[in-house]
């Protein structure tokens, strides 16, 4: 069963259907557990139906709900980093908040609004996989209001092998990240809502119309990812060529200066080599930091000892590198 619950169509069917309210309630109780009050009921404001899915052409597949305490919640899944996540989040939070104010109503009628972003990429510098933001005084750290709340859940920061299976939120996030991982059998035995979510995945896989809608959305997302990766690759190549040219120029300049004492020929050669290596070091460090994030902290200094050839190899294979193969290359 190759149905990915992070494809927003599948996510919407699982969590945004009227018949699956119990799944959404259980997930939100796990995520908002610091509220000290369980959610008993909610209204889905934009429920999934087969008809709307076809007519809307799968354009925006977020989930909007109103909880039993009046709080509004918006949940969105993002597979790729389009470099605008934070501003996009604030925009949609503001939209959901202001749309509550109907003509003739007072500001007092505005309810608490929470935006939840489930990300399949690392966005924030923190090592935490779940970050919560509210409005606070930056000096006193006192809260202005809880009316505005933004959640970021970064799935790549969860280590599956070290996951705490006694944490209900972790159980849900493992389902979203890897629904076929070996822990799911244990998890579904003790969590009936996650077990039900698994049956929804099976339904999408077996129902002709649902499968077609899923595959259409998956293709759209995969094409978008390919376009972004291609654009990044082209940008990296241009940046590398520009950096290489600059490095050679700097190397020649440095070599000429050294040549006054060591001889022009030797100085230019050494200067060029140092310039090229320095530029490749800068490029490789940036690429690796972007790809592996905090996992690179202990490995970055080791790059300085590598030869130009080794750095070339790393840059050329950046898209295929894993953290383990990188460690082997820089031993």
C-alpha positions, 0 to 999 in steps of 0.5 A: 500500500503506497499511500502517503498520508502527507499528500494533502489529499490523503491527509484531508480524507483522513482528518477532514471527513465528517465521518472521521471527526474522532480521528481529528479530535484524537490528533488535536488532543495529542497536539494541544495537550498543554491546554489541560482540557480535552476536546470533546467535539468540533465542527469541520468548517470545510469537510472533505467530500468527493464532489468538492475534491473533484470540483476544487481540482485539489487546489487548497487542501487544508483543514479548518475546524471550530472546537467545542470551546470556540477556538478556530484551528487551521491545519496544513501539510507541506511536503516542500519548503517554498521559502515563504512558510512563515509569512504564508502561515501568518497570512492564513492565520490572519485570514482565518482570524479576521473572517470571524468578524461578521458585519455589525459584530464587535471585536469581542466576538473574535475567538482564539485562532490556532494554525498548525503546520505539519512539515516534511522538511526542517524549517526552524533552527531549533532541534525540537520537532514541535514548536509553539509560538504566541505573542510575548513581550521580548524582554519580560517574556510575558504573554500578551494574549493566547488568541494567536498561536502558531504550531510547526511540526517538523517530521524529519527531526523525529528519530524513528528508532528512538521514538517514545511510543508512550507519547501519543503525539509521537504515535500520530507523527510516526503514522504520518511520517512512516505509516508502514514502519515496524512500530505501527502494529504496536501503536494500532493495537492501543490507539483505535483512532490511528487504527481507523486512520490506517483503514482510511489509507487502505480505502484510498488505495482500494477505491477507484475514484479516491485512488485517481484523485490521490494519484493526480494530487501526488503527481502534481506535488511530485512535479512541483518538487522536481521543478524546485530541485531542478531550479536549486540545482541550476542555481547551485551550478551557476553559483559554483561557476561564479564562485570558482571564477572568483576563487581563481581570480582571488587565487591569482591575486594572492599568488602574485602577492606571494610571488614577490617573496616566493617566485611568481610561478610558484605563487600563482599556482599556490594562490589559485589552488588555495582560492579554488579550495576556499571557494569549494569549502564555502560552497560545500559547507553551505550545501551540507548545512542546508541538507543535513542541518544540525547533524553537520555541526560536528562534521563541518570542521573536518571539511577543512582537511579535505582535498579539492578532489574530495570536495568536488566529489561531495559537491557533485553528489550532494543530492544522493549523499546520506549522513552516513556516506558523508561520514565515511568520505571525511574520515 
